[in-house]
């Protein structure tokens, strides 16, 4: 179960990283992100936010890989456990934020993605 959760988490994070990279590069997908207030390309400040999101996804991937025992970079199991729970809560908040988005494309696309990310994170946190 842990391996499946890890793979799902990593695949979704990878897909989201590609999506955020496209947003940062100016792709006209703004209605799917950041509240969906921008129908086309995002303004510069949100493009920077998309670039920062990629770094956050990479850090989440490191914590998940650590928690699953694939890598050993973070000292202490308590730190990785707490970090994984923080990630699970972060994604759970994402369910709410995407669920209340005024943008239907964002709400219908990203809410299910974040639900799956939350479930995978909880499984990894409990492992």
Secondary structure, DSSP 8 states (H G I E B T S, - for coil): -HHHHHHHHHHHHHHHHHHHHHHHTT-S-GGGSGGG--SSS--HHHHHHHHHHHHHHHHHHHHHHHHTTS---SS-HHHHHHHHHHHHHHHHHHHHHHHT-S-HHHHHHHHHHHHHHHHHHHHHHH-
